[in-house]
Amino acid sequence: MKPVLKMSVLAATIFLAVGCQDDNKADTNKPAEPAKVEQVAAKTPAADAKVEFKTEDQKAAYAIGASLAQYLSANLDQQKELGLDLNRQDVLQGVEDVFAGKSRLTEEQTQQALQELDQRVAKIVEEKAKAEAEKNVKAGEEFRTKFSKEAGVVTTKTGLMYKVEKEGTGPKPTATDTVEVHYKGMLTDGTVFDSSYQRNQPATFPLNQVIPGWTEGVQLMPVGSKFEFVIPPQLAYGAQANPSIPANSTLVFQVELLGIKGDKTAKPAAAPAEKPAATETKTQ
C-alpha cells in the first residue's frame, strides 16, 4: 500500500519535479476516465491551442503545480474507493494556507493527522482483504462440492481433485523430476490468470518447486496425459494474495504432461502413488 499524503507540500513539489517525468511518459497512452475528461475540458485550453509562458521558470513552476495536482487527485481517488471523504477544496485550502505562511496546523499536528489517516486506511484495507478472503473460501467450497459430483472426479486424501481428460501411455514423473507441460490456470469464475497456451510456449520446471497441488497431481500423470485439477487453497497459495490470485482461492488447472527431462524412455510407468481406498473417492 502506498503512503497516504505523507509529503509536505514542498517535499511533494520537489519529488514531483524531479521524479515523475517517467511516470508521466508512461501514462500518455492511457485513456482518461470520462469523469476526469469533463473536469479537464472545463479548465484547460483546447488541445490545439498554443500555451504561452513568459519564461522557462514560469513554465516549470506551472508544470510543478500541475504534477502536484495530478498526484493529489489520484491519491484522493484512491481514498474515495476506500470510502473516505477527503474534500478537494480542503486540500486546496491547505496548500494555499501553507504557501501564505498561515497553516492552521503545526508541523507536528500535520504529521499526526497523516499518521492517523494511514492507520484508518490500513484498517479499511485489512477489513476488505479479510472479507474478500472469507468470500473466496466459501466460493471455493461450493465449487469443489459441485466439481466432486462430476463423473470421473477423484479426490485424494489431501483434498486435491482431478479428472482424467486423456490418459497417456508414458512414464510418470517423480517429485524430483523436471517436467515439460502445457497448462491453463483459472479461478473458479473462469478467469484465466496464467496460460502457457496463450504464450504458445510449454513450461519447464522442477516438480518439487511448484505449489503442493501441482507436485502431487502431476506425479499421477503418465506422459501424454491431460488432466483437470481443482486445487484447494491449502495446496495452492493459501491466504497469500497477489494481483492475479486473490487470497484463499481454489484454483482450476488444465494440464498436459508433454515430457520428463532426462532419459526416461526406458523407465516403466511408475506405479500409482499409494492412496488407500478409504482416503480417495471417485465419482462414477
SVG drawing of the C-alpha trace seen along z (x, -y; Angstrom):
<svg xmlns="http://www.w3.org/2000/svg" viewBox="-23 -37 42 88">
<polyline fill="none" stroke="black" stroke-width="0.4" points="0.0,0.0 1.3,-3.4 1.8,-6.0 -1.1,-8.3 -0.4,-12.0 2.7,-11.9 4.6,-14.6 4.6,-18.2 3.7,-20.5 7.3,-21.5 8.5,-17.9 5.8,-16.8 6.7,-19.6 10.4,-18.7 9.6,-15.0 7.3,-15.5 9.6,-18.0 12.5,-15.5 10.8,-12.1 7.6,-11.9 8.7,-12.6 9.0,-8.9 5.6,-8.3 4.0,-11.0 5.6,-9.5 4.3,-6.0 0.8,-7.3 0.5,-9.2 -1.3,-6.4 -3.8,-5.6 -7.3,-6.6 -8.7,-9.2 -11.8,-8.3 -15.0,-10.0 -15.4,-12.0 -11.9,-13.2 -12.2,-14.3 -15.1,-16.5 -13.2,-18.2 -10.1,-18.8 -12.2,-20.0 -13.8,-22.7 -10.5,-24.1 -7.9,-23.6 -7.4,-25.2 -8.4,-23.4 -6.0,-20.7 -4.8,-22.6 -4.4,-25.9 -0.9,-27.2 0.0,-27.8 2.4,-30.7 4.7,-31.3 6.8,-34.4 9.8,-32.4 11.0,-28.9 10.8,-29.3 7.1,-30.2 6.5,-27.1 8.5,-24.9 6.5,-26.4 3.2,-25.7 4.4,-22.1 5.2,-21.5 1.7,-22.7 0.1,-20.5 2.1,-17.5 1.3,-18.1 -2.4,-18.3 -2.2,-15.0 -0.6,-13.3 -3.2,-14.7 -6.1,-13.9 -5.0,-10.2 -4.4,-9.9 -7.8,-11.3 -9.5,-9.0 -7.8,-6.0 -9.2,-7.1 -12.6,-7.6 -12.6,-4.0 -12.0,-3.0 -14.9,-5.0 -13.1,-8.0 -14.4,-11.5 -11.4,-13.8 -12.7,-17.1 -10.6,-18.5 -11.4,-22.1 -10.0,-21.3 -6.8,-20.0 -6.5,-23.2 -7.1,-25.3 -4.2,-23.5 -1.9,-24.2 -2.9,-27.9 -2.5,-28.4 1.0,-26.8 2.1,-29.0 0.6,-32.0 2.5,-31.1 -0.6,-30.7 -1.1,-27.0 -3.9,-26.0 -1.8,-23.0 1.7,-22.9 4.2,-20.5 3.7,-18.0 -0.1,-18.2 0.2,-17.7 2.3,-14.6 -0.1,-13.3 -3.1,-13.8 -1.4,-11.9 -0.3,-9.1 -3.9,-8.7 -5.1,-8.7 -2.6,-6.0 -3.9,-3.9 -7.5,-4.3 -6.6,-3.3 -4.7,-0.3 -7.6,0.8 -10.1,0.5 -7.7,2.3 -7.3,5.1 -11.1,5.5 -11.7,5.5 -9.0,8.2 -10.5,10.3 -14.0,10.1 -12.6,11.0 -10.7,13.9 -13.8,15.3 -15.8,14.9 -13.2,16.8 -13.2,19.6 -17.0,20.0 -16.9,19.8 -14.1,22.4 -16.0,24.8 -19.1,24.5 -17.1,25.0 -15.3,28.1 -18.6,29.6 -20.1,29.2 -17.0,30.5 -16.8,33.6 -20.2,34.7 -19.0,34.8 -18.3,38.2 -14.8,39.5 -13.6,37.0 -11.1,38.4 -10.4,36.7 -7.1,37.6 -6.6,37.7 -5.0,34.2 -8.1,32.7 -6.7,32.5 -9.3,33.2 -8.7,34.3 -10.4,35.7 -8.6,37.5 -9.4,36.0 -6.8,38.0 -4.8,41.0 -1.2,41.1 1.0,44.2 4.3,42.8 6.1,42.9 5.0,40.9 7.4,38.3 8.6,38.3 8.7,35.3 12.3,34.6 11.9,34.7 11.8,31.7 8.7,31.8 7.6,30.1 3.9,29.1 1.2,27.1 -1.3,25.6 -4.1,23.1 -4.8,21.8 -8.1,20.3 -10.1,19.0 -13.4,20.7 -15.2,18.0 -13.3,18.9 -10.9,16.0 -7.6,17.1 -4.6,15.9 -1.9,17.9 -1.6,19.9 1.3,21.5 -1.1,21.9 -1.5,18.1 2.2,17.8 2.5,20.6 5.4,21.9 5.4,25.0 6.7,24.5 9.5,26.5 10.1,26.6 11.3,28.9 8.2,30.6 9.4,30.0 9.5,26.2 5.8,25.6 2.7,25.4 1.9,28.7 -1.2,29.4 1.0,29.5 3.7,31.5 1.1,34.2 -1.1,34.0 1.5,34.1 3.0,37.3 -0.3,39.0 0.0,38.3 1.7,40.6 3.4,38.6 0.9,37.8 -1.9,37.3 -4.2,34.3 -5.8,33.8 -8.0,31.2 -7.1,30.4 -9.1,28.5 -6.7,27.4 -8.0,26.2 -6.3,23.1 -4.1,25.2 -2.5,26.9 -2.2,23.6 -1.3,20.2 -3.4,20.2 -4.0,16.8 -1.3,15.2 -2.7,12.9 -1.2,11.5 -2.6,9.2 -3.8,12.3 -4.8,14.7 -6.9,13.5 -6.3,14.9 -7.8,18.3 -8.6,19.1 -9.4,22.5 -7.6,22.9 -8.5,24.9 -5.8,26.1 -5.9,27.9 -2.5,29.7 -0.9,31.6 2.2,33.6 4.4,33.4 7.6,35.0 10.1,35.6 13.5,34.0 16.3,36.6 16.3,40.1 13.0,41.6 12.2,43.6 13.4,46.9 11.7,46.4 8.5,48.4 5.4,46.5 5.5,45.8 3.0,47.5 0.2,45.2 1.0,43.3 -0.3,45.2 -3.8,43.9 -5.8,46.2 -9.3,46.7 -10.7,45.2 -9.0,41.9 -9.8,41.5 -13.2,41.1 -14.2,41.4 -17.5,40.4 -18.8,42.9"/>
</svg>
